[in-house]
Amino acid sequence: MVPLLCVALLAGCAAPSVPPMSVVERDIIRTEIDDDNWSTVKVEYPEASRPDVVVKGTIDDRDWSSRMVDCLRDMGFTVNVTDGYFSFGGNSGRPPIDYAVSTYVCRSRYPTLTQLIQYLDRRQLDKLYLYYVGTVRPCLLLAGAPSPMPPTRFAFVLSAFRNPSWHPFQVVWESGLPDPRVRYLEQRCPPIPTWLDLHG
């Protein structure tokens, strides 16, 4: 009777699962991405003062240009968009150093999934694959949305550093579905796991 009781107690006291990425690891990655973004400013403007940046959250690469445009417009710049790329308008009336520093701020506010994946180890890439295949893809299919067949785990890991790598939302993002439908699916089936969100 005692051994059974011990087994029952041990079963009820299982160790909590460890998240794939710790808070410290996220902080290190966030700092490295910020440093990399700032290095491009310092090359051209060594006299520039580096502002503090609060990261709003990790975004998918397809959202990058629209987030940058919104961010820069909020900072008072005239921004033109052509074929998914943005450029500054000629009438913003500010010195070039302001453009460079503001671009740094906006880039650092919204790190992309591709930037982040460069820092993941094999165990974390495996966890990301399992999240895509075991959570996101079934969720999309249940919601009546298309989702491409996944590669093998090995093929995913090999291709993870390419842009774009496989993602269960690929077809949804490329299908021309109305934005409200896409946003609904992204809320219902979050395309980026919470442990990869660098907000802070």
GUGU-798439 format. One record per residue (C-alpha): residue in one letter; x, y, z; residue number from 1. Coordinates in steps of 0.05 Angstrom, whole numbers, plus 5000, padded with zeros to 4 digits. Layout:
<atom><aa>a</aa><u>X</u><v>Y</v><w>Z</w><i>NUM</i></atom>
...
//
This chain:
<atom><aa>m</aa><u>5000</u><v>5000</v><w>5000</w><i>1</i></atom>
<atom><aa>v</aa><u>5056</u><v>5049</v><w>5017</w><i>2</i></atom>
<atom><aa>p</aa><u>5092</u><v>5040</v><w>4950</w><i>3</i></atom>
<atom><aa>l</aa><u>5027</u><v>5053</v><w>4913</w><i>4</i></atom>
<atom><aa>l</aa><u>5014</u><v>5115</v><w>4954</w><i>5</i></atom>
<atom><aa>c</aa><u>5085</u><v>5140</v><w>4939</w><i>6</i></atom>
<atom><aa>v</aa><u>5074</u><v>5128</v><w>4865</w><i>7</i></atom>
<atom><aa>a</aa><u>5008</u><v>5166</v><w>4867</w><i>8</i></atom>
<atom><aa>l</aa><u>5040</u><v>5224</v><w>4904</w><i>9</i></atom>
<atom><aa>l</aa><u>5099</u><v>5227</v><w>4856</w><i>10</i></atom>
<atom><aa>a</aa><u>5052</u><v>5225</v><w>4796</w><i>11</i></atom>
<atom><aa>g</aa><u>5015</u><v>5285</v><w>4824</w><i>12</i></atom>
<atom><aa>c</aa><u>5080</u><v>5323</v><w>4835</w><i>13</i></atom>
<atom><aa>a</aa><u>5109</u><v>5319</v><w>4765</w><i>14</i></atom>
<atom><aa>a</aa><u>5160</u><v>5373</v><w>4750</w><i>15</i></atom>
<atom><aa>p</aa><u>5131</u><v>5431</v><w>4709</w><i>16</i></atom>
<atom><aa>s</aa><u>5153</u><v>5432</v><w>4637</w><i>17</i></atom>
<atom><aa>v</aa><u>5210</u><v>5479</v><w>4621</w><i>18</i></atom>
<atom><aa>p</aa><u>5195</u><v>5530</v><w>4566</w><i>19</i></atom>
<atom><aa>p</aa><u>5238</u><v>5523</v><w>4504</w><i>20</i></atom>
<atom><aa>m</aa><u>5269</u><v>5592</v><w>4516</w><i>21</i></atom>
<atom><aa>s</aa><u>5283</u><v>5625</v><w>4583</w><i>22</i></atom>
<atom><aa>v</aa><u>5272</u><v>5698</v><w>4599</w><i>23</i></atom>
<atom><aa>v</aa><u>5347</u><v>5707</v><w>4602</w><i>24</i></atom>
<atom><aa>e</aa><u>5356</u><v>5675</v><w>4533</w><i>25</i></atom>
<atom><aa>r</aa><u>5302</u><v>5722</v><w>4505</w><i>26</i></atom>
<atom><aa>d</aa><u>5337</u><v>5782</v><w>4536</w><i>27</i></atom>
<atom><aa>i</aa><u>5404</u><v>5761</v><w>4506</w><i>28</i></atom>
<atom><aa>i</aa><u>5374</u><v>5752</v><w>4436</w><i>29</i></atom>
<atom><aa>r</aa><u>5336</u><v>5818</v><w>4441</w><i>30</i></atom>
<atom><aa>t</aa><u>5401</u><v>5854</v><w>4460</w><i>31</i></atom>
<atom><aa>e</aa><u>5440</u><v>5821</v><w>4403</w><i>32</i></atom>
<atom><aa>i</aa><u>5387</u><v>5840</v><w>4351</w><i>33</i></atom>
<atom><aa>d</aa><u>5386</u><v>5912</v><w>4378</w><i>34</i></atom>
<atom><aa>d</aa><u>5462</u><v>5915</v><w>4376</w><i>35</i></atom>
<atom><aa>d</aa><u>5462</u><v>5890</v><w>4304</w><i>36</i></atom>
<atom><aa>n</aa><u>5409</u><v>5941</v><w>4284</w><i>37</i></atom>
<atom><aa>w</aa><u>5448</u><v>5997</v><w>4318</w><i>38</i></atom>
<atom><aa>s</aa><u>5514</u><v>5978</v><w>4285</w><i>39</i></atom>
<atom><aa>t</aa><u>5487</u><v>6001</v><w>4217</w><i>40</i></atom>
<atom><aa>v</aa><u>5473</u><v>6069</v><w>4246</w><i>41</i></atom>
<atom><aa>k</aa><u>5541</u><v>6076</v><w>4280</w><i>42</i></atom>
<atom><aa>v</aa><u>5578</u><v>6061</v><w>4216</w><i>43</i></atom>
<atom><aa>e</aa><u>5549</u><v>6122</v><w>4182</w><i>44</i></atom>
<atom><aa>y</aa><u>5536</u><v>6166</v><w>4243</w><i>45</i></atom>
<atom><aa>p</aa><u>5586</u><v>6150</v><w>4299</w><i>46</i></atom>
<atom><aa>e</aa><u>5563</u><v>6213</v><w>4336</w><i>47</i></atom>
<atom><aa>a</aa><u>5491</u><v>6188</v><w>4342</w><i>48</i></atom>
<atom><aa>s</aa><u>5461</u><v>6176</v><w>4411</w><i>49</i></atom>
<atom><aa>r</aa><u>5428</u><v>6108</v><w>4418</w><i>50</i></atom>
<atom><aa>p</aa><u>5357</u><v>6114</v><w>4444</w><i>51</i></atom>
<atom><aa>d</aa><u>5323</u><v>6063</v><w>4490</w><i>52</i></atom>
<atom><aa>v</aa><u>5274</u><v>6019</v><w>4453</w><i>53</i></atom>
<atom><aa>v</aa><u>5216</u><v>5979</v><w>4481</w><i>54</i></atom>
<atom><aa>v</aa><u>5203</u><v>5917</v><w>4438</w><i>55</i></atom>
<atom><aa>k</aa><u>5130</u><v>5912</v><w>4419</w><i>56</i></atom>
<atom><aa>g</aa><u>5134</u><v>5839</v><w>4398</w><i>57</i></atom>
<atom><aa>t</aa><u>5161</u><v>5790</v><w>4348</w><i>58</i></atom>
<atom><aa>i</aa><u>5126</u><v>5795</v><w>4280</w><i>59</i></atom>
<atom><aa>d</aa><u>5123</u><v>5752</v><w>4218</w><i>60</i></atom>
<atom><aa>d</aa><u>5167</u><v>5777</v><w>4161</w><i>61</i></atom>
<atom><aa>r</aa><u>5107</u><v>5793</v><w>4117</w><i>62</i></atom>
<atom><aa>d</aa><u>5084</u><v>5845</v><w>4168</w><i>63</i></atom>
<atom><aa>w</aa><u>5151</u><v>5880</v><w>4171</w><i>64</i></atom>
<atom><aa>s</aa><u>5143</u><v>5934</v><w>4118</w><i>65</i></atom>
<atom><aa>s</aa><u>5073</u><v>5954</v><w>4142</w><i>66</i></atom>
<atom><aa>r</aa><u>5097</u><v>5958</v><w>4215</w><i>67</i></atom>
<atom><aa>m</aa><u>5157</u><v>5999</v><w>4193</w><i>68</i></atom>
<atom><aa>v</aa><u>5115</u><v>6047</v><w>4153</w><i>69</i></atom>
<atom><aa>d</aa><u>5064</u><v>6057</v><w>4209</w><i>70</i></atom>
<atom><aa>c</aa><u>5120</u><v>6066</v><w>4260</w><i>71</i></atom>
<atom><aa>l</aa><u>5158</u><v>6117</v><w>4218</w><i>72</i></atom>
<atom><aa>r</aa><u>5095</u><v>6155</v><w>4201</w><i>73</i></atom>
<atom><aa>d</aa><u>5078</u><v>6158</v><w>4275</w><i>74</i></atom>
<atom><aa>m</aa><u>5147</u><v>6189</v><w>4285</w><i>75</i></atom>
<atom><aa>g</aa><u>5130</u><v>6244</v><w>4236</w><i>76</i></atom>
<atom><aa>f</aa><u>5163</u><v>6220</v><w>4172</w><i>77</i></atom>
<atom><aa>t</aa><u>5133</u><v>6219</v><w>4103</w><i>78</i></atom>
<atom><aa>v</aa><u>5140</u><v>6147</v><w>4078</w><i>79</i></atom>
<atom><aa>n</aa><u>5124</u><v>6120</v><w>4009</w><i>80</i></atom>
<atom><aa>v</aa><u>5108</u><v>6047</v><w>3996</w><i>81</i></atom>
<atom><aa>t</aa><u>5122</u><v>6012</v><w>3930</w><i>82</i></atom>
<atom><aa>d</aa><u>5115</u><v>5937</v><w>3919</w><i>83</i></atom>
<atom><aa>g</aa><u>5121</u><v>5922</v><w>3993</w><i>84</i></atom>
<atom><aa>y</aa><u>5183</u><v>5966</v><w>4002</w><i>85</i></atom>
<atom><aa>f</aa><u>5184</u><v>6034</v><w>4036</w><i>86</i></atom>
<atom><aa>s</aa><u>5224</u><v>6097</v><w>4024</w><i>87</i></atom>
<atom><aa>f</aa><u>5226</u><v>6165</v><w>4057</w><i>88</i></atom>
<atom><aa>g</aa><u>5190</u><v>6222</v><w>4022</w><i>89</i></atom>
<atom><aa>g</aa><u>5229</u><v>6284</v><w>4005</w><i>90</i></atom>
<atom><aa>n</aa><u>5187</u><v>6331</v><w>4047</w><i>91</i></atom>
<atom><aa>s</aa><u>5199</u><v>6304</v><w>4118</w><i>92</i></atom>
<atom><aa>g</aa><u>5248</u><v>6362</v><w>4130</w><i>93</i></atom>
<atom><aa>r</aa><u>5294</u><v>6328</v><w>4179</w><i>94</i></atom>
<atom><aa>p</aa><u>5369</u><v>6313</v><w>4177</w><i>95</i></atom>
<atom><aa>p</aa><u>5393</u><v>6244</v><w>4153</w><i>96</i></atom>
<atom><aa>i</aa><u>5416</u><v>6224</v><w>4222</w><i>97</i></atom>
<atom><aa>d</aa><u>5343</u><v>6228</v><w>4246</w><i>98</i></atom>
<atom><aa>y</aa><u>5322</u><v>6181</v><w>4191</w><i>99</i></atom>
<atom><aa>a</aa><u>5376</u><v>6131</v><w>4211</w><i>100</i></atom>
<atom><aa>v</aa><u>5361</u><v>6133</v><w>4286</w><i>101</i></atom>
<atom><aa>s</aa><u>5286</u><v>6129</v><w>4275</w><i>102</i></atom>
<atom><aa>t</aa><u>5293</u><v>6070</v><w>4228</w><i>103</i></atom>
<atom><aa>y</aa><u>5335</u><v>6036</v><w>4283</w><i>104</i></atom>
<atom><aa>v</aa><u>5279</u><v>6048</v><w>4334</w><i>105</i></atom>
<atom><aa>c</aa><u>5226</u><v>6020</v><w>4288</w><i>106</i></atom>
<atom><aa>r</aa><u>5267</u><v>5959</v><w>4268</w><i>107</i></atom>
<atom><aa>s</aa><u>5283</u><v>5943</v><w>4340</w><i>108</i></atom>
<atom><aa>r</aa><u>5211</u><v>5951</v><w>4363</w><i>109</i></atom>
<atom><aa>y</aa><u>5190</u><v>5896</v><w>4315</w><i>110</i></atom>
<atom><aa>p</aa><u>5241</u><v>5840</v><w>4309</w><i>111</i></atom>
<atom><aa>t</aa><u>5222</u><v>5790</v><w>4255</w><i>112</i></atom>
<atom><aa>l</aa><u>5214</u><v>5715</v><w>4262</w><i>113</i></atom>
<atom><aa>t</aa><u>5271</u><v>5706</v><w>4211</w><i>114</i></atom>
<atom><aa>q</aa><u>5318</u><v>5749</v><w>4253</w><i>115</i></atom>
<atom><aa>l</aa><u>5300</u><v>5709</v><w>4315</w><i>116</i></atom>
<atom><aa>i</aa><u>5306</u><v>5640</v><w>4284</w><i>117</i></atom>
<atom><aa>q</aa><u>5380</u><v>5653</v><w>4271</w><i>118</i></atom>
<atom><aa>y</aa><u>5392</u><v>5648</v><w>4346</w><i>119</i></atom>
<atom><aa>l</aa><u>5353</u><v>5583</v><w>4359</w><i>120</i></atom>
<atom><aa>d</aa><u>5389</u><v>5518</v><w>4376</w><i>121</i></atom>
<atom><aa>r</aa><u>5367</u><v>5450</v><w>4351</w><i>122</i></atom>
<atom><aa>r</aa><u>5323</u><v>5436</v><w>4412</w><i>123</i></atom>
<atom><aa>q</aa><u>5286</u><v>5502</v><w>4402</w><i>124</i></atom>
<atom><aa>l</aa><u>5278</u><v>5490</v><w>4328</w><i>125</i></atom>
<atom><aa>d</aa><u>5248</u><v>5422</v><w>4344</w><i>126</i></atom>
<atom><aa>k</aa><u>5199</u><v>5456</v><w>4392</w><i>127</i></atom>
<atom><aa>l</aa><u>5181</u><v>5508</v><w>4339</w><i>128</i></atom>
<atom><aa>y</aa><u>5168</u><v>5452</v><w>4289</w><i>129</i></atom>
<atom><aa>l</aa><u>5123</u><v>5415</v><w>4339</w><i>130</i></atom>
<atom><aa>y</aa><u>5085</u><v>5479</v><w>4352</w><i>131</i></atom>
<atom><aa>y</aa><u>5073</u><v>5490</v><w>4278</w><i>132</i></atom>
<atom><aa>v</aa><u>5054</u><v>5418</v><w>4263</w><i>133</i></atom>
<atom><aa>g</aa><u>5018</u><v>5400</v><w>4328</w><i>134</i></atom>
<atom><aa>t</aa><u>4983</u><v>5465</v><w>4344</w><i>135</i></atom>
<atom><aa>v</aa><u>4979</u><v>5516</v><w>4288</w><i>136</i></atom>
<atom><aa>r</aa><u>4965</u><v>5471</v><w>4228</w><i>137</i></atom>
<atom><aa>p</aa><u>4910</u><v>5430</v><w>4262</w><i>138</i></atom>
<atom><aa>c</aa><u>4879</u><v>5495</v><w>4287</w><i>139</i></atom>
<atom><aa>l</aa><u>4878</u><v>5524</v><w>4216</w><i>140</i></atom>
<atom><aa>l</aa><u>4848</u><v>5461</v><w>4186</w><i>141</i></atom>
<atom><aa>l</aa><u>4794</u><v>5459</v><w>4240</w><i>142</i></atom>
<atom><aa>a</aa><u>4777</u><v>5531</v><w>4223</w><i>143</i></atom>
<atom><aa>g</aa><u>4768</u><v>5511</v><w>4150</w><i>144</i></atom>
<atom><aa>a</aa><u>4831</u><v>5546</v><w>4127</w><i>145</i></atom>
<atom><aa>p</aa><u>4883</u><v>5515</v><w>4081</w><i>146</i></atom>
<atom><aa>s</aa><u>4951</u><v>5496</v><w>4107</w><i>147</i></atom>
<atom><aa>p</aa><u>5009</u><v>5465</v><w>4068</w><i>148</i></atom>
<atom><aa>m</aa><u>5034</u><v>5396</v><w>4084</w><i>149</i></atom>
<atom><aa>p</aa><u>5093</u><v>5400</v><w>4132</w><i>150</i></atom>
<atom><aa>p</aa><u>5163</u><v>5378</v><w>4114</w><i>151</i></atom>
<atom><aa>t</aa><u>5197</u><v>5327</v><w>4158</w><i>152</i></atom>
<atom><aa>r</aa><u>5227</u><v>5353</v><w>4223</w><i>153</i></atom>
<atom><aa>f</aa><u>5297</u><v>5344</v><w>4195</w><i>154</i></atom>
<atom><aa>a</aa><u>5280</u><v>5381</v><w>4131</w><i>155</i></atom>
<atom><aa>f</aa><u>5248</u><v>5438</v><w>4171</w><i>156</i></atom>
<atom><aa>v</aa><u>5310</u><v>5446</v><w>4214</w><i>157</i></atom>
<atom><aa>l</aa><u>5355</u><v>5446</v><w>4153</w><i>158</i></atom>
<atom><aa>s</aa><u>5312</u><v>5499</v><w>4119</w><i>159</i></atom>
<atom><aa>a</aa><u>5297</u><v>5541</v><w>4181</w><i>160</i></atom>
<atom><aa>f</aa><u>5351</u><v>5593</v><w>4166</w><i>161</i></atom>
<atom><aa>r</aa><u>5325</u><v>5606</v><w>4097</w><i>162</i></atom>
<atom><aa>n</aa><u>5276</u><v>5661</v><w>4083</w><i>163</i></atom>
<atom><aa>p</aa><u>5221</u><v>5641</v><w>4077</w><i>164</i></atom>
<atom><aa>s</aa><u>5222</u><v>5574</v><w>4113</w><i>165</i></atom>
<atom><aa>w</aa><u>5161</u><v>5530</v><w>4118</w><i>166</i></atom>
<atom><aa>h</aa><u>5102</u><v>5558</v><w>4158</w><i>167</i></atom>
<atom><aa>p</aa><u>5032</u><v>5530</v><w>4166</w><i>168</i></atom>
<atom><aa>f</aa><u>5003</u><v>5599</v><w>4150</w><i>169</i></atom>
<atom><aa>q</aa><u>5038</u><v>5603</v><w>4082</w><i>170</i></atom>
<atom><aa>v</aa><u>4975</u><v>5590</v><w>4041</w><i>171</i></atom>
<atom><aa>v</aa><u>4931</u><v>5635</v><w>4083</w><i>172</i></atom>
<atom><aa>w</aa><u>4980</u><v>5693</v><w>4077</w><i>173</i></atom>
<atom><aa>e</aa><u>4989</u><v>5684</v><w>4002</w><i>174</i></atom>
<atom><aa>s</aa><u>4916</u><v>5668</v><w>3985</w><i>175</i></atom>
<atom><aa>g</aa><u>4888</u><v>5739</v><w>3982</w><i>176</i></atom>
<atom><aa>l</aa><u>4838</u><v>5726</v><w>4037</w><i>177</i></atom>
<atom><aa>p</aa><u>4807</u><v>5790</v><w>4065</w><i>178</i></atom>
<atom><aa>d</aa><u>4849</u><v>5821</v><w>4121</w><i>179</i></atom>
<atom><aa>p</aa><u>4794</u><v>5812</v><w>4175</w><i>180</i></atom>
<atom><aa>r</aa><u>4793</u><v>5737</v><w>4160</w><i>181</i></atom>
<atom><aa>v</aa><u>4869</u><v>5732</v><w>4163</w><i>182</i></atom>
<atom><aa>r</aa><u>4871</u><v>5771</v><w>4229</w><i>183</i></atom>
<atom><aa>y</aa><u>4816</u><v>5726</v><w>4257</w><i>184</i></atom>
<atom><aa>l</aa><u>4857</u><v>5664</v><w>4239</w><i>185</i></atom>
<atom><aa>e</aa><u>4920</u><v>5694</v><w>4269</w><i>186</i></atom>
<atom><aa>q</aa><u>4883</u><v>5707</v><w>4335</w><i>187</i></atom>
<atom><aa>r</aa><u>4852</u><v>5638</v><w>4336</w><i>188</i></atom>
<atom><aa>c</aa><u>4916</u><v>5601</v><w>4315</w><i>189</i></atom>
<atom><aa>p</aa><u>4974</u><v>5645</v><w>4336</w><i>190</i></atom>
<atom><aa>p</aa><u>5029</u><v>5637</v><w>4283</w><i>191</i></atom>
<atom><aa>i</aa><u>5085</u><v>5652</v><w>4332</w><i>192</i></atom>
<atom><aa>p</aa><u>5090</u><v>5615</v><w>4399</w><i>193</i></atom>
<atom><aa>t</aa><u>5090</u><v>5658</v><w>4462</w><i>194</i></atom>
<atom><aa>w</aa><u>5159</u><v>5635</v><w>4481</w><i>195</i></atom>
<atom><aa>l</aa><u>5187</u><v>5667</v><w>4417</w><i>196</i></atom>
<atom><aa>d</aa><u>5156</u><v>5735</v><w>4432</w><i>197</i></atom>
<atom><aa>l</aa><u>5211</u><v>5784</v><w>4449</w><i>198</i></atom>
<atom><aa>h</aa><u>5165</u><v>5839</v><w>4476</w><i>199</i></atom>
<atom><aa>g</aa><u>5192</u><v>5870</v><w>4539</w><i>200</i></atom>
//
